């Protein structure tokens, strides 16, 4: 069955399989063919598709109420419980959450909060970064190909090279915030040097700029810890979450201190507003997702070893480099054409892979954290076969 002619498309070459159902690490099409999902819906289904605990919580909330009023007016148990759970898992300085609908909205709101808190308007962002597709988020994203047809953007953004401490001199007393992915995702899994984020944190503190960590891709265990910043011993002023945060449901969040968040309640009041942010069903799913990751399953403990197993098994002359942290990997080949052919070959073999927007000569691997050793071995055999067919 083709896409409806009334449905907008994002590219001329979608993967195009028609989905019947999904469960765990697998997606099934309408012909009954099974696909091992090695991208988790682009870093969304970290706990697998339709985890029973998440489904149970969704059904329970459906029996109570759906949307009742825009965010912040009524006290709703799903929002309260989710905020309390996050506060229990995060440093004391990240104790107040605002729930939104998506990652790009979380980043937009984080930038607004930084400007409100500092009274400044200049932003420092990273080249090759990606923070979302809306106007403000795209303004601080470093993918020029995706931006060039939509100018002009929000003024006042300076771009520097990720992981180059010498360029931190561009952060100064006019800087409201620095927005950065602790591990650059769409740039092809670029991992910072051990001290880079610490030096960045010190520079922001020195000049009074806020540090925003975009953990939309890296959060929820993807890199081997619940939040990637935990591995670098650096705490941001504002944290943004989405993608895997909802356990398969759409929800995002920006998180900061109660002191900073209170600035959005006055001068002007309703400093940030959203109709559907914090939807009770999505909050119930997100809380269940956190419970799965921190209480019910032990998958986090095995993420590093599973990632290393992929690297160990993926040995091939066509592979130039594998950049890996936890179960977040970029397999670099020689050309974008090779990447496209490998993705096509994998789809035929029953594996879903995908490319990167900003690094077209690499394909991504980001399977659900629940993937087994046997599934990894089978997948790597198929990947090697797909490379042999080039």
ABEGO torsion letter per residue (X at the ends): XBBBAABBBABABBAGBBBABBBEABBBBAAGBBBBBAAGGGGABAAEBGBAAAAAAAAAAAAABBBABBBGABBBAAAAAAAAAAAAABBAABABBBBBABAAAAAAAAAAAAAAAAGBABBBBBBGBBAEABAAAAAABABAAAAAAAOBBBBGBBBBBBGBAAAAAABBAABABBBBBABBAAAGGBBBBAAAAAAAAAAAAAAGBBBBBBAAAABGGAAGBABAAAAAGBBBABBBBBEAAAGGBBBBBBBBBAAAAAAAABOBBGABBBAABGBAAAAAAAAAAAAAAAAABAAAAAAAAAAAAAAAABBBAABABBBBBEABBBBBBABAAAAAAAAAAAAAAGBBBBBBAABAABBBBBBBAABBAAAAAAAAAAAAAAAAAX
